[in-house]
Amino acid sequence: MLRDDKKSGKEKYARVLDYLPYGDPDDSRPAYQKKPSIHGIGEKYLVLMELVPKEGFVPQSGDRVYIGDGERDMIDHVKRRLDYSSLTHGAQSELIYVLEQIILDDETQFIEFINAAYPISTRQHMLELLPGIGKKLMWAILDERKKKKFASFEDLTQRVKGLHKLESIFARQIENELIGDTRYRLFTSKPPEPSRRRGRDGRDGRGRR
């Protein structure tokens, strides 16, 4: 279940985090030469990415857009994968709220995580990696799980006292993974190394092509 060494698959849908009407803010070209872009996150593999919208499409934060194979109504193409530090401040601010919505719209996979979570060492259980879940809540969850697996977020919070806002717990864990503040990855794969911008001669900042 740990995703540390797993690669992400191809996303079909993404959620908008921020709309950049003049494209990449680090692009030094004049504004009239730059095209709009979108910072977004894939729904299934939670991959951060830059998208190029079709002409005339102006999205709002949280909008769901199709980026899979075949005809796309709103997105022209996926430009590149991003890491957290490459996101705009607006995208970083919206991330936690968009993640919560993604989780609520597909809570089944997160309930399956709770039902399947296991010890990762003799001293630590996978459930303890989630923000706000310590030994007491972990044992309460495991005791209830022995009786019957959980069917939904509502079922889990009703049976385990002191557990609230599961979408926020999972969203914080995913955000921490995307930032790089966690030792283990439960829901995301390792982001790419930050790209170095190349000059007109095709060399990066270290003089390499």
C-alpha positions in Angstrom: 0.0 0.0 0.0 3.0 2.3 0.5 3.6 4.2 -2.8 7.3 5.2 -2.2 8.6 3.2 -5.2 5.4 3.2 -7.3 5.0 5.3 -10.5 1.8 7.1 -11.2 -0.5 6.0 -14.0 -2.2 8.2 -16.6 -4.8 10.6 -15.3 -8.2 11.0 -17.0 -9.5 13.9 -15.0 -7.9 16.8 -13.1 -9.1 19.5 -10.8 -8.2 23.2 -11.4 -6.0 24.8 -8.7 -5.2 28.1 -10.3 -5.7 29.8 -13.7 -2.8 31.8 -15.1 -4.1 34.1 -17.9 -0.5 35.0 -18.9 1.1 31.6 -18.4 4.1 30.7 -16.4 5.1 33.7 -14.2 8.7 32.8 -14.6 8.5 33.1 -18.4 10.4 36.3 -19.3 8.7 36.7 -22.6 6.3 39.7 -23.2 2.8 39.0 -22.1 1.4 39.1 -25.6 3.6 36.1 -26.5 2.5 33.9 -23.6 -0.5 31.6 -23.6 -2.8 30.9 -20.6 -2.1 27.9 -18.5 -3.6 26.0 -15.5 -2.1 24.5 -12.4 -4.1 21.4 -11.5 -4.0 18.0 -9.8 -5.1 14.7 -11.1 -8.0 13.0 -9.4 -6.7 9.4 -9.3 -3.0 9.5 -8.8 -2.9 13.1 -7.3 -0.3 14.3 -9.8 0.4 18.0 -9.9 0.5 19.3 -13.5 0.4 22.3 -15.8 -2.3 22.2 -18.4 -2.9 24.4 -21.5 -6.6 25.3 -21.9 -8.4 25.6 -25.2 -8.9 29.1 -26.4 -11.8 30.9 -24.6 -11.9 28.5 -21.7 -11.5 30.4 -18.3 -11.8 27.9 -15.4 -12.5 28.4 -11.8 -10.7 26.8 -8.9 -12.0 23.3 -8.3 -13.4 22.8 -11.8 -13.2 19.2 -13.1 -11.6 18.9 -16.5 -11.1 15.9 -18.8 -7.4 15.2 -19.8 -7.6 11.6 -21.0 -7.4 10.2 -24.5 -9.7 11.4 -27.3 -11.5 14.6 -27.7 -11.2 17.2 -24.8 -13.7 20.0 -24.5 -11.7 22.3 -22.3 -8.0 21.3 -22.2 -5.7 21.4 -25.3 -2.9 19.4 -23.7 -1.0 18.5 -20.6 2.2 20.5 -20.7 4.2 19.0 -17.8 4.2 17.5 -14.4 4.9 19.9 -11.5 6.3 19.6 -8.0 4.8 21.5 -5.1 7.4 24.3 -5.2 6.5 25.1 -8.8 2.8 25.8 -8.0 1.7 29.4 -7.8 0.8 30.8 -4.3 -2.8 30.7 -5.4 -2.6 27.0 -6.3 -0.9 26.2 -3.0 -3.6 27.9 -1.1 -6.4 26.1 -2.9 -4.8 22.7 -2.8 -6.1 21.6 0.6 -9.7 22.5 -0.3 -9.6 20.8 -3.7 -8.1 17.7 -2.1 -11.0 17.6 0.4 -13.5 17.7 -2.5 -11.7 15.0 -4.4 -11.7 12.8 -1.3 -15.4 13.4 -0.6 -16.3 12.6 -4.2 -14.5 9.2 -4.1 -14.3 8.2 -0.4 -14.4 4.5 -1.3 -10.7 4.3 -1.9 -9.9 6.0 1.4 -12.2 3.8 3.4 -10.5 0.8 1.7 -7.2 2.3 3.0 -8.5 2.3 6.5 -9.8 -1.3 6.1 -6.5 -2.6 4.7 -3.9 -0.6 6.7 -1.3 -2.7 8.4 1.8 -2.3 10.7 4.9 -0.9 8.9 7.2 -1.8 11.8 7.1 -3.4 15.2 6.5 0.1 16.7 4.3 1.9 14.1 1.1 1.2 12.3 0.2 2.7 8.9 -2.8 4.5 10.5 -0.5 6.5 12.7 1.0 8.1 9.7 -2.2 10.0 9.2 -2.3 13.5 10.8 -4.1 13.5 14.2 -4.2 9.7 14.6 -2.2 8.5 17.6 -2.1 5.2 19.5 -5.5 5.7 21.1 -7.4 6.4 17.9 -5.5 3.7 16.1 -6.5 1.0 18.5 -10.1 2.2 18.5 -10.2 1.9 14.7 -8.5 -1.5 14.8 -10.9 -2.8 17.5 -13.9 -1.7 15.5 -12.5 -3.1 12.3 -12.1 -6.5 13.8 -15.9 -6.5 14.4 -16.8 -5.4 10.9 -15.1 -3.5 8.1 -16.1 0.2 7.6 -18.5 1.0 4.9 -18.2 4.8 4.7 -16.8 7.9 6.4 -20.1 8.2 8.2 -19.9 4.6 9.4 -16.3 5.1 10.6 -16.9 8.4 12.5 -20.1 7.0 14.2 -18.3 3.8 15.4 -15.0 5.5 16.5 -15.4 8.3 18.9 -13.1 11.3 18.6 -12.6 10.9 14.8 -14.0 13.8 12.7 -13.6 15.4 9.3 -11.8 12.4 7.6 -11.5 14.4 4.4 -9.4 16.9 6.2 -7.2 14.2 7.7 -6.5 12.6 4.3 -6.1 15.9 2.6 -3.4 17.0 5.0 -1.6 13.8 4.6 -1.6 14.1 0.8 -0.6 17.8 1.0 2.3 16.8 3.2 3.4 14.1 0.7 3.3 16.6 -2.2 5.3 19.1 -0.2 7.8 16.4 0.7 7.3 16.6 4.5 6.7 12.9 5.1 9.0 9.9 5.3 6.4 7.5 3.8 4.1 8.1 0.8 0.6 6.5 1.1 -1.3 8.2 -1.7 1.2 9.9 -4.1 4.4 9.0 -6.0 7.7 10.8 -5.8 7.5 14.1 -7.8 10.1 14.9 -10.5 13.2 16.8 -9.8 12.7 20.5 -10.3 13.5 21.4 -13.9 16.2 24.0 -14.6 15.2 26.7 -17.0 17.4 26.7 -20.2 18.6 29.7 -22.0 18.4 30.4 -25.7 21.6 28.4 -26.3 19.9 25.3 -24.9 22.0 25.3 -21.7 20.7 25.2 -18.2 22.0 27.4 -15.3 25.1 25.1 -14.9 26.1 25.4 -18.6 24.8 22.0 -19.5 22.7 21.1 -22.5 
